[in-house]
Amino acid sequence: MDTPNDLSSVKGSTGSKADRHYRSLAKSYDYFYKELNETKFAALLKYFDVQPDHFVVDIGSGTGYLAEKAFEKFQLKNPIWCMEPCAEMQEVAKKRKGVLPIQKTADEFFKDFVDSDLRFDRAMCIGAAHHFGDPVKIYRSIESCLSPGGVLAVELMIDATNTPLFTRAANVNDAMLIGTKENTCAWLRLANFDVEVLEERMDYSVTKSKWYDMLRGRFYSSFKGAQ
Ligand SMILES: C[S@@+](CC[C@H](N)C(=O)[O-])C[C@H]1O[C@@H](n2cnc3c(N)ncnc32)[C@H](O)[C@@H]1O
């Protein structure tokens, strides 16, 4: 479902591998991830209690799909702050309802935001935490930008799909996924969060022709990582 490479550390002349990945994927992202994101949103609703007057931030918000759904579902009075470094992703997000696009990385955003008087009641980071270069530092800055009683929801991929992977892709996948949950819990605790772990199966289905489209479009970046 996601980018199971250590993409954040690979820099090239036209940006990191992750930057290039998301730039090339931005226009097709909602199509490729539609079924999975619908499942994710249903899971989020089970655990993420949001009130209409809450200030909400979406960290690594991509095209803003989940933010728009949350804005509508929770009938928020204020737009969701959608922090996303990829300009192409933000181009899609800008057209959405209830979205305040901010083109920054988590690191850049929270470093500056700490001086603001505003505090977020809810923060969500769905499928983006693996891009954090210094997770403890970022979780600490997020924690200091939450209101008392504020909640951060971090969604991680802890197990790959049962799709067979090429060996190189499987190795990259394992390298990223093994210990992800344990490490993230430890990092969050170091950043003063009380941590609760909840597991959800993200079952979804797509037609065979769409699946081929997705693979051709490199939506599943293990394949990209295996090139
Ligand atoms: C797998 S996508 C998830 C997008 C969205 N949350 C969703 O679930 O549809 C990960 C997103 O994180 C963004 N990202 C990459 N590095 C980031 C960073 N350092 N801080 C915040 N977001 C980052 C990427 O550009 C990408 O849009």
The ligand as a Gaussian input file, in Angstrom:
#p B3LYP/6-31G(d) Opt

LIG

0 1
 C        1.944000       7.537000       1.338000
 S        1.624000       9.246000       1.194000
 C        0.214000       9.424000       2.263000
 C       -0.660000      10.573000       1.891000
 C       -1.939000      10.698000       2.705000
 N       -1.669000      10.820000       4.118000
 C       -2.851000       9.543000       2.448000
 O       -2.974000       8.670000       3.318000
 O       -3.454000       9.503000       1.363000
 C        2.929000       9.997000       2.161000
 C        2.980000      11.499000       2.006000
 O        3.963000      12.027000       2.909000
 C        4.592000      13.117000       2.282000
 N        5.889000      13.403000       2.914000
 C        7.124000      13.014000       2.503000
 N        8.070000      13.478000       3.346000
 C        7.417000      14.175000       4.308000
 C        7.841000      14.902000       5.458000
 N        9.130000      14.971000       5.781000
 N        6.908000      15.503000       6.210000
 C        5.590000      15.402000       5.893000
 N        5.135000      14.730000       4.816000
 C        6.029000      14.117000       4.042000
 C        4.718000      12.674000       0.827000
 O        4.964000      13.740000      -0.063000
 C        3.387000      11.953000       0.615000
 O        2.399000      12.787000       0.070000

